[in-house]
Amino acid sequence: MARRATLGRSLGLLRSFPLEQSDPDAFYSGLARDTVELVADLWAESGDLSGDGSVGSATAADRGHPARARLPGLTVLDVGGGPGYFSDAYAAEGARYVSVEPDVGEMSAAGLDQSGSVRGSGMSLPIRSDSVDVCISSNVAEHVPEPWTMAEEMLRVTRPGGLVVVSYTLWYGPFGGHEMGMTHYLGGERARRMYERRHGHPPKNVYGDSLFEVGCAEGLEWARGTDSGVLLAAFPRYHPRWAWWLVRVPLVREVLVSNLVLVLRAR
């Protein structure tokens, strides 16, 4: 992952952010590719996570996938998978992709095939324990009232030695208000009212209902303290490698990290 964390990648992602509402196909397709690259890199860098060679040492050919596939035969659970933009990107890497999404409207928003999706809450995943190799949530934790309950559920359903990746937007970062822009620095409720006055309708992400304050320090505290997993890495998702040190600086990280990635090995 570190070798891909370049300034060029960061600028490309930054340019795509304004397209989320106006051109969601372009935005989410690009984000899907970047997310799968992230997962594939983390899997490769973590080595044989199972400890016995049952997954990590298997070759693509062993599992009937093209040699270029980097997640051959792995079961990937995407918590909050939305309308399905990520499915094809994971399939291209040889993974068996399953998503959990609570909102039927969100699942059907793009008109994509959702045959691999399950309706359910991230805080109570309808998935049996120890059943997936990789569990990821991308920009979801800030949309649930109990993000660390969701994170514990992700560890529960991941087999021992598997990988859990929690990536989320920090409230006090520049994108914490989502489509409300920088007005969230004036307070979530005020930002919501300002958006409604300006646009004549509520924002898609309503503060206190589908958008919540979640910070960097609390994520690190959970990841370091959970008994269900071991923290392997924590870094800013959209920053170049030379800026990853920001995660280590209290207060500053809440504003400048923007999106925190927590990588854990399930126990």
N, C-alpha and C positions, 0 to 999 in steps of 0.2 A: 504493500500500500504506500509506503513512504516514497518509493521511487516514482509513483504516479502523482504524488501530491505536489504538483508544480504550480507556478503562478499562472501559466497558460490555462490549466484546468480550472483553477479558481475563477479566473476572469470569464471563462466560457460558461460556467455554472451561474455566475452572477448575472450575466447578460440574459440568461434564460428565465430567471425568477419572475420578471414582470409578465411573462406569458402564461402564468398559471391560470389566470381567469380568462384572458382573451383568446388563448390558443392552447388549451390543456393537452391536446394530442402532442404537440411539439414539446411542451414542457415535461410532461410525464414520461414520454418516450425517452428523452434524453436522460432524465433522472433515473429511469429504470436501467438503462445501460450502465450508468455510473454506479448505481447500487450493486448490480451484479458483479461489476469489476471489483468493487470493494469487498464483497463477500468472497469472491474467488481468490483475491489476494490474501485475505485474512486466513482462509482455509489453507492455502499453500504455505503461508508463513508459520502457521501453527503446527505443521507437520502431521504426524500420525496421532491424531487426537484420541483415538480409541485405546492406544497403548498396546494393542495386540495385533495390529495390522489389518483388522477386519474391514476398515473403510479407508483409512489414510493411505495404505500402501497399495490399494487396488488400482490397476491401470484402467484407462478408458476402454481398451480392448476387452478386458475381463468382463466388463459390464455392458458390452455391446454398443458402446458409443464411439463416435469419431475420436481419433487420437487428440484432436485439439481441445476437446471438452475438458474443462477444468473442475467441474463438479459432477463427475460421472457417477450416476446411480444414487446420489445423495438425495434424501428427502428434505426439502426446504419448506418451512412453514413461515409464511409472511403474515404477521399480525397487523390488521388494518390494511389489507391489500387493495382496497378501493375497487375501481372499475376494471382491473385486470391488465394494466399496462405492463406489469412485471413478468407475466407468465411466459411470453415468448422469449424474453431475454434470458430467463433461467433455463428454459428448455434448450436453448442454443448451447448452453454449457453442460448439458447432459443431466440436469437435475430434475427430480420429480417435484413439481411445485404445487403447494396447497396454500390457500389463503383463508383467513378468517376476517370477516367484515360484518359489523353489526347493522349497517344501514343498507336496506334493500335498494333505496334510491341511488346510493353511491355505487353499489355493485353494478347497476344497469346503466349508469350515466353515460358510458362511452359506447354502449351497444356491443361490447366484446363478449366472446365466449367465456362463461364463468363456470364451466363444468367442474373445475377443480377448486371451487370456492365453497366455504361453509359459513353459514350465518351464525354469528355468536359474538359474545363480549370478550374483549381482550382481558378483562379482569376475572373471567371464569371461562377459560378456553375449553370448548367442547372436543378436546383431544386427549387421548389417554397418555398417561405418564411415560416418559422415556421412549417416545415413539418417533422422534425426528432427529436428523443429524445436525441441522442448522435451523435456528429460529431467529428471525429478524423482525424488528419493527422500525420503519423508516418514517420519521416525522409524525409519530402517533402519540407519544407519551404526553405531549402538551394538550392533547384532545380528550384525555380521560381524567376523571376526577381523582383516581387513585393510581398514578403511574407505576408505583413500585409494587403494588399488588399485581399489576399486569406483568411487570418484569419478573416477579417471582413465579408467576404462571408460565412464563416463557422458559424459565429454568426447569420447571417441573416436567414439561412435555419433551424436553431435550434429553437425549440419552446421556449417561455419564461419559464424559470425554468429548461430547459434542460442543458446538459453538453457538453462543447467544450474542446477538448484536443489537444493542438498543441505541438508536440514533434519534435525537430530538432537538427541537428548536428552543432556545433559551428565551424566557420571557423578557429579560432586560437587554437582550441583543437587538440589533436593528430590525430583525425580521420577526420579533416576538409578537407583534400585533397582526401579523399576516396581512390580509388585504386592508386593514385599518391603517397601515403605514406607521409612521413614527408617533401617532397620537396616543399609542398605548403608554407612552412615558407620562402622560397626564392622568393615567388611571384607566383600568379596563372598562369600567362602566361609562366613564365620560367619553372614551374613544368610541364605544358602541353607539352612544347617542349622537356624537358628531358624524359618524358614518351614516346613520339613518337620516339625519337632516340633509346631508349632502347628496345622498343617492335615492332617498325615498323608500328604502327598504333595509332590513337588517343585514349585517354582513353574513357571509356564509359561516364564518366561525364566530359564534356568539360567546362573548366573555361570560364565564360562569356557567355556561351550558355545554358548549362544545370547544371551548378554549380556556385553558387554565394557566396559572402562573407556575412554572417549574424552572428550577435553577440548575446551575452547574454543581455547586457544592453539595446539594442534596443527592444528586445522582452519584457523585463520587462516594459520598457517605454510604449510600445503599450498596453500591458495588463492592466496596471494601469490607462491608460488614455482613453481607449475606452468607448464610451457611450452605447455600445451595449451589454456589459457584465460586470460581476463582477469577479475579480480575486480571486480564492479560494486558489490556491496553486501554488508554483513554486519550482521545485527541480531537481537535476541531475538524469536523468533516470537510468543510469547504475551504480550509486554509492551506497554503503551501507548507511544506515540511518545516521550513525555517521559522514558522510562527507557532508551532505546536507547543512551545514552552509556555504559552499563555495559560494553558490549563493549570499550571502549577502556581499561578499568582492569584490569591484570594481577591475578591471584589472586581479586579480588572477582568477576570475571566467571565464574570457574569454578563459583561457588556460586549466584550470583544471576541469571545469564542463563537458566539452565534449559534452553532449547532454542535452538540457534544456527541461523540461516539464512545460507547462503553462496550468493550469486548470481553466476554467471560467464557470460561470453560465450565460446563455443567459438571456437577459432582454426582 
